[in-house]
């Protein structure tokens, strides 16, 4: 029987195996949404009602029996998970604290679905705080499209966190996370996380939104305004506002292509000003003019286009034809094609927050890594990019990332560090989350330049953008891009720096004369291995470098521009605690020996990195 071969069946079997393997390797997919919403806002009651038509395309290989919507405004109610978490965590966000528990019925936020159908069929749904659990009347098959029709009502909470009304600066409405939003389903399944106060993850699609509101209000946010001639308010003639409610309404019609969220803000006092960039991008600024804001917001118009150009040059071309900087919210927060920032800042603070929130347009807006699972790939990379941006457009800095390194070192010394792989809502402290996501995430990219070379890292960032824009990349995707660009293996770097809290600590243990030669013994004290750039400075002012890549890198970085000439390259196995190297120079000719003078290596104890003679 072993000699009997059915060749057609074997061919079919090989086809099935090959096809399965290919699918396993390329099993990523993107769900698709097409929202049409009409909303009526009552500026007296701060309540609104709306309808939503959602065309949902299941591009996954899976049959879906349930779907989930986010109802974010329900977090702003006494006893909510956000409220409980804020009152129980040891270091609550000062903007939230115990404010939610004290909200009156007219101050709370809510978002309720009144009716919902799928392809005309009634569905069963249950509101579980900030999540709407929907049981479908029939499954959504793979690669099929359905249409959901919904009516909903909401109440805008007082400004507490990101969203809300009547902020401390007097902005009437910061409308983010305001509509029932379909949760994302990807290769890991549903992401129906309750809103505790952290990050977001959405589905790309097109938004067509009509907002009816008192005609005294000026609006801005996500999307291109479709009816500027009907609206005025600075979209037809700049600076036109009507400060008093009239009782009459206007309908603002916006369309936003290929975005994963939709934000809008509204105030009767907004001044709207715009800048037309040479590349066709329109930059909108909306702010409330006061003695504290007007001068700096006027100056901001110079910096926002510069930041867009710098970020486009270094991280990938901004893909939309508009960006809006809007006074609102409770600090600074990124949204599709726009940002909300508080306006009463000095100029440097205003430019800095703008640059940071704008940089999110690359990492949150277009690459759109799941922020809940990989906050460091959004906040950290944004911090990295915005630090470089500020150094370029506002105030040159010799070491733009110094603040990020300091933040990471403080986190290590605090004893509160948790792995960067921790879900953003589940960090034990807010400080540990912030330092890991913002500071250590930025260090990750800067240190990547140390490992593979800054120029290679920079090319890798462009490749990352071109490969993964509009595709929700994860940590593995980034590492694979950098591996392809550098030719080195980098899985070890991710595994140590992301999934553990092991730290880098190298030292120069001994320097011994050996006749016409000098022995240098290096020691790995910390638990995380790294390649070493060892720079030797001689008394005549010249410099040379000993380069010690890790064996597990399976190669070495190319010589970096401006770096000293390499006189020796030897692999260092991570299992070896010490490494002895011998250079062909007398010890009395040496002025100093230093591990990584560039300070890109995140060595937590640098006192032992340099010896001088």
N, C-alpha and C positions, 0 to 999 in steps of 0.2 A: 504493500500500500504506500510506502514511503516514496516509491518510484513513480507513482501515478500523479501527474501534474496537470491541473486544469489551468492552462495559460490564460484564458480570458478572465477567470476568476481572480487569478493572481494579479493581473493587470488592474482589475477593478479594486482589489484590496489595497494595492499600492497607491491607487488614485485617492481612495478614501483616506488612507493614512497621511499621504502628502497633503491633501486638502485640509485635513484636521490640524496638522502641524502648522500649516500656513495660517489657518484661521486663529489658532492659539497665539501665533506671533503677531498677527495684525488685527486682533479682536477689539481694538479701540473704536469707538463710535461717538458721534455727537447727536444728541437729540435736538430737535428743532421746534421753535415756537414762532407763532405769528399772532401778536396781540392787537386787538382793536378795542379800545376802551373809550367810553364817554362818561364824564364825571361832572356832577353839579356840586359846587362848594358854597355852603352857606357861611358867610363871613361873620354872621351874628352869633350863630349857635356853635360854630367851628365843627359842624358835622357835614358829611358829604354822602352822596349816593351815586352809584355807578353801575354800568353794565360792562361786561367783558365778553368778547367773543375770542376764543383761543383755539387756533388750529395747531394741533400737537402732532408732530411726526415722530413715530417710534422707529428710530434708525438702528435700534439694538437688535441682536439676534433673539431676544427674549420676548415671551408673551407676558403682557402686563395685566394683572387682575385688579390692581389698586393704583391710585395715584395720590399724591400729597401736595397740598398747597401750604405756603407760608402765610401766616396772618400776624405779621410782626407787631402791629400796634397793640395786640392783646397782652404784650409783655408789660405795658405800662398800666398795670392794675395791682392794687394791694394783694399780696399773697402770691403773685406770679413767681415763676422760677427765677426771673431776673431780679425781682425784689428780694426773694429769699437768699439768693446767692450774694447779692450786694450787702445784705445785712449780716451775713455769716462769714464772709471772707475776711481775713485779717487786715488786708489793705485795700478797702473798697475804692473804686473810682470816685473821686471827690465830686464829680458831676452827678453821680447817682446817689451814693450813700444810702440814707434812709428816706429819701424824698418820695419814692413810689408809695410806700405804706401810708403816707399822709395825703395822698391825692383824694380830692372830693369827686363825686360822680361827674361833675362838669369838667374836671381836670384830667380824668383818666383818658387813656387811648383805648379804642376798640376797633375791630374789623370783623364784621359778621357777614357770612354768606346767606342770603335769603333764599336763593333758588339756584339749581345747577342741573343742567342736562348734558348728555353726551350723544351727539347725533340725533337729537330730538327725544331721547329716552331719559326719563327721570333716573337720578342716581341716588344712592344712599350715602350720606356723609355725616361725619361727626366732628365737631369742633373740640379739639383737645389743646386748649390754651392757644399757643402760637402755631399749631399745625391743624390743618383740615385733612382728616382721613377720609378718602373717597373710595367706596366699593363700587366697581364698575358694573353696569348691567350686562355688558359683554366684554370679553377680553380685547385688548388692543394687540393685534398680531404684529409680529416683526415686520418692519418696513411698510407700515401702513399709517394712514393719517385719520384722525378723528377731530371733531369740532365740539368744544365745550362752550355752552352759553350760560352765563352767570349774571345774577344781580347781587349787589353787595352794598353795605352801608358801613360808614366809619366815623369815628370821632378823633380829631387831632388832639393828642395829649399836650399838656404844657411842655415846653422844651426841657427835656431831661438828658437824653442821650441820642445824638445824631438828628433824630426827627423831632418835630413838634412845632408849637406855636408860641408867639410872644417871648422870644428869647431875651436874654439879659441885655442885648444890644437893640432890642425893639423890633426885630424882624418878625413879621406876622406868621409866615408859614415856611417851614423847611420840610418839604414833603418827600422824604425818602422812606423806603420800605412801607409804602402807603397802600399798596394794592395787593389783592390775593395773587401770589406769585408761585407758579408751578415749581416744585422742588426738582432738583436735577437727579437724573438716573444715569449712571455710567457703568463701567466695567466692574465697579465695586458694589453696584446695586443702588438703592435709594439713599439720598442724603437728606433725610427729613429731620434734621437736628432742630430742637427747640431753640428759640432766640433767647440766649442768656446774656448777650451783650458783646459778643466777639465779632466774628467775620462772616463773610457771605460767599455763596457759590451759586451761579445761575446758568441758565441755558441761553445760548445765542439765538437771536431771531430778530424779527422786525416788529417795531412798535408804531402804532397809529393811535394817537391819544388826543382827545378833545376835552378841554377843561373849561367849564363855564363858571365864571366868577364875576363878582362886582366889577364894573368897568373901571373903577378907580385904581385897580391893582395892575402892576407890571409883573410879568412872569419871565422866568428864564430857567434853563436846565438842560436836560437831555433832549436831543433832537433838533431838527430844522423846522422853524416856524413856517407853516404853509400859507398863512393868510395875513402877512404883515400890513397890507394896505387897509384891511378891516380893523386891525388892532391899533396901529400907531404906537404910542408908548415908547418911542425911541427906536422901534424897529422900522418905522418909516421916517420919523424925524427924531434925531437923537435928543435925549434929555427931557422928552415930554412926559410929564406925570400929572395925575389928578389926585391930590392927596386926600380928599374926603369921599367916603362912600356915597354912592349916588342912588342905590336901590335898583339901578339898571345893570344888566349883565352883558358881558362879551364872552365869546367862545374862542379860546386859543387852540389852534390845531397844530400839533407837532407830529413829525414822522422821524423815526430813528432807525436806520438800517443796521443790522448785524451788531446788536448790543445785547448785553445780558441783564440789563436793569434800566429803570427809567425814574429819574428824579426831577422834581420841579420845585421852585421856590417862588413866593409871591409876597409883594408888599406894595402899598400905595406910595411909599416914599422912595422907592428905588430910583436911582439914576442909572440909566443904561448907556454905556459907551462901548464902542467897538473899534477894533483895529483890523485893517485888511492887510494880511501878509502877502509878500510877493509871490509865494507859492500857492496862493488861492485860499489859504486857511483864514477864516474869520475868527477873531478872538473877541469874546464878549466879556465885559466887566459890569456887574450889577452891584451897587452898594448904596447905602443910605448916607447921603452927604451931611457931614457934621464937621465941626472944627477939628475933631480927632481923626477923621477918616479921609476927608477930601484930598488933601495934599498928597498923602501917601498912595491912595488909590489912583490918582492921576499919574504918579511916577510908576506905579505897578504896570501900567500899559506899555512901558518901555521894556520891562523885564520878561513878561509872559511870552511874547514872541521869540525873544532870545533863547528862553528855556526850551521852547518847542523845537527850535532849530538845532540846539545842542543835543537834545535827547534823540531827535530823529537821526542825526548824524552818527551818534555813537551806539544806538540800540535798535534802530529800525525806523523807517519812515512812519510818522503818525498817520493813520489810515483814514481819518475823518476830515471833513472840511470845516470843522467848527470845534471850538473849545470855549467853555464858559466858566469864569471865576465869579462866584456869587457869595455875597455876604449872607451868612446864615449858619445854622447848625450850632455846635457847641465847642468848636475847636477847628479841626480840619478833617474832612472826610471826602474820599474819592467816590465818584459816580461816573456812569457812562457819559463821555464827552463833556464832563463838567466836574466842578467841585464846590462844596460849601465850606467856607472858612469864616471865622470870626474876623471882623474888620478893624476893631480898635487896637491896632498893633503899631509898633514903630516900624519903620520901613524895612529894616533887615528882617524882622520877624514876619512881616507880611510877605516879603519876597521868598523867605525860606519856607513858609508853609505852602505858598503857591507852588514852589518848585517840587516839594515833596508830593503834594496831592496830584500835580500834573504828571510826575513820574509814574504814579500809580496807573496812568492810562496805558502804559506799556505792560506792566506786570499784573495788575488787577483787571484792566479793561480789555486787553487784547490777548495776552498769553493766558490770563485768567486761571492760574493754578487754583485748586481748591484751597481757599484761604484757611478754612477750618482745620484741614489736615496738614497743610504746609504753609503756615503763616509767615515763616522765615523766607520763603520764596517770593512772597509779595512784599511784606513790610521790610524785610532785610534788603532785598534787591532794590526796592524803591529808595531806601535810605542810602544805599551805595550810590545809586544813580543821581539822587538829588544832592548828595554831598559833592560829587564831581561837578554837577550843574552850578551849584552855588559858587564853587571855586572858580568856575569859568566866567560866569556872567556878573557876579556881584563882588566877591572879595577873594582874590587869589590866595590859596593856602598851599604851603609846602607839603602838608600831610592832611588832605581832606578827610581821611578816614580815621583820624586820631580819636575823635569823639566816640566812634563806634567801638574801637579797641578798648578805650577806657571803660565804656559801658559793659563790655564783656568781662573785663578783668574785675570790675566791681561785683558782677554777678557771681563769678567764681569764688571770690573772697567772702561773699555773703553766706555761702553754704546752702543757698536756696535753689541752685541751678537744677533744672530738669531737662531731659533730652529734648532736642528740637522736634522730635517726632511726636511729642505729646499733642493731643488734640487741643486746639486753642481754648476751648471752654473748660478744659479739665486741668489746667495748671493750678497748682495749689495756691499760688499768690499771683496777683496782678503784676508785681514787679518782676517775678521770674518770667512770666509770659513776655512782658515788654522788652526786657533785656535780651531774651533769647530771640524773639522774632525780629526786633529792630537791629540791635547791636550785633549779636552773634551771626545773624543772617547776612549783614553787610560784611562782616569779617570773612565769612565763608567765600564770598566772591573775591575780595581783595587778596585773600590767602591763596585762592585758586591761581591768581596771577603769579604768586611766589612759586607755586608748584610746577606750573606748566609754562610760565613766562607771560608777562603782561600783554604783549602783542598777540600771543596765541589765545589768551583768555578773551581779549577784545574781539578777535575774529570769531571766537566761539560764541560770543553773545549775539553777534549778527546772525550766525548760523542757527542758533537757538531760536531767534525771532522768526527767521524765514522758514524754519522747519515746523515750528509749533504754534505760530499765531493762530488764534481761533480754534485751538485743539486741547486746551486744559492739560498742559504738561505736568508731570510729577518729577520727583527728585531723580528717579532713574533716567528719565528722558534727558534731563540736563546733563547728568554725568556722561551719558552715552555720546551726546554732542561734543562735550569737552574731550572725551577719549578719542573720538574720530578726528577732531581738529588737532590734537596734540600727539597722537600716536602712543599715548601712555595709558596704562591701566589706572583707574581712579576710584574703583569701587571701595577700596580701603578708606579713602578720605571721607566719603559719604558715611560709611558704616561707623567710623570713629566719631566724626565731628557732629553728625546729625543724630545718630541713634544712641550715643552714650554721652556721659559728661566727663569722660577722661580728658585730661588736660595735657598740653604740650609744655615740657620743661627740659631744656637741654643746658648743659654747662660745660665749660672748659675746665677739666679736672686737673690736668698737669701739663706743663711745658718743660721739656728737659733737653739740655744741649747734648748733642752726640757728635763731637768733633766739628766737622764742616757741615753737619746736618742738625736738624731740630726735630725732636719727637713731640707731637701734640696729641694728647689723649682727651677725647670728648666723651661725655657721659649723658645717656638718656635717663633723666630722673623722673619725668612724668610718664604716664601710661600710654600716651598717644605718640606713635612714631611719625616722623616727618623727614623729608630730605633736608639737607643742611647746606647752606651757602656760608662758607667760612672765609672771611676776608682778612688777609694779612697785609698790614701796612708797615712799610720799612722806614727806616730813619731818613732815607733820602727822599721820602715822599711818595714813592711808587707803591702800587698795590698789586696783589695777586689773589686769586681765589682758588680754594679747594672745594670741589663740588662733590657732595655725597648723596646721590639719589638712593632711594630705597630699592631693594631688590624687587619688591612686589609692584613697583611701578613699571617694570619691564622696559626700561629705556631711560632717557634723560631729556631734560628740557634743553632747547637750543640756547646758545649764548644770547643773553639779553643785551640790548643796546645800552651802553653806558656802564656796564658791569666790568669789573677788572678781568684781565686775562686769566683763564683757567690754567693752572699748572699741574693739576692732578684731579682725576675723577675716579672714585672708587665706590662701588655699591656698598650699602650698609644694611645687612639683614636686620629686620625689626626685632628678632629674637636676641640680638647681641646688645647688651646694656652699654658697653663701651666700644670705642673705635679708636685705634691708634693710627695716626698718619705720620709720615716722615717727609719733610721738605728739604730740598738741597740748599739750604741757606743757614748760615750760622745764627745762633740765637742772639748774639750781640748786635746783629744787623736789624733786628725786628723792633718796631716801635709799639705795635699793638696787634692783637688777634681778636677778631670779633665774629660771633655768630649773627648773621643776617643784619648788617647795618641798615638795610632798607626798612626794617621794623614791620615787615609784612607777615612774618611768622608770629603767630599769636602765642608767644612764649609767656607763660604766666609769672615767671620769675626771671627777670632780665639782668639782675645784678651779677649773675654768674656767666653772662654771655660774652664778657669782654675782659681781657687782661692787657695791661699796659706795662711797658718796661722802661 
